Amino acid sequence: MVTVEPGVYFIDMLLDAARAGEHGRLIRWDAVDRLRPFGGIRIEDDVVCTNGAPENLTRDAFAALA
């Protein structure tokens, strides 16, 4: 089994460096400012790897609730 954990985090020190850096003009700072109070988000999916197709246990569990 593998855990897939993509995420985005709003860390002031890193955001300040990004804002001052050469790519700061490419960032939508209005969106960052709206999301910053939440601190970030991480999505965890548990995936079973078999000889066949992988099975996303997390997605299947939430689909069953719908």
N, C-alpha and C positions, 0 to 999 in steps of 0.2 A: 504494500500500500504506500502511496505517495501523498503528501499534503502539498497542495498548491496554494501559496499565500501571497497574491499580489496586494499591494497597498500603496497608499499615498499618505505622507505625514507632513504636517506644517510645522517646521522647526525654525524659529525666528532667526537663529544664527545663520542657517543655510539659506533662508529666504533673503536675508540682508545681503549676503554674498552674491546671490543670483541677481538681485535687483541692481547691484553695483557692477556686475560683470558684463561682458560684451554681449551676452544673449538675453539680458534682462528686458530688452525692448520686445522680445518675442513672447513674453509671458503675459497672459491676461490677468493683470494685477487686480482688476475689479472682481474677478472670480475667486482669486486667492483670498482677497479680503473678506468675501462673503463666507467662504468655507473655513477660514483660519480658526474661528472660535470653536470649531468641532475637534480640532487637533489632528484629525486624520481618520482614515478608515482602512481596515484590512479585511479581505475576503478570504476565508479558508474553505477549500474544497478538499475532501478526502476522495482520492481516486484509487481504485483497485486496478492493478495492471495484471492482465492474464495473457494467455496465448491468443485470445481473441481480442475484441475491441475493449478499450478501457471502460470502466464503469464509474461514473461520478456519483458516489454515494450521497453526497450533500445535495446535489441537484435533484436526485431521485426522491430523497426524503421530503424536500420542500414541495415538489410536484405532487406528492401524495396528499399534502395538506390543502391543495387548491381545489 
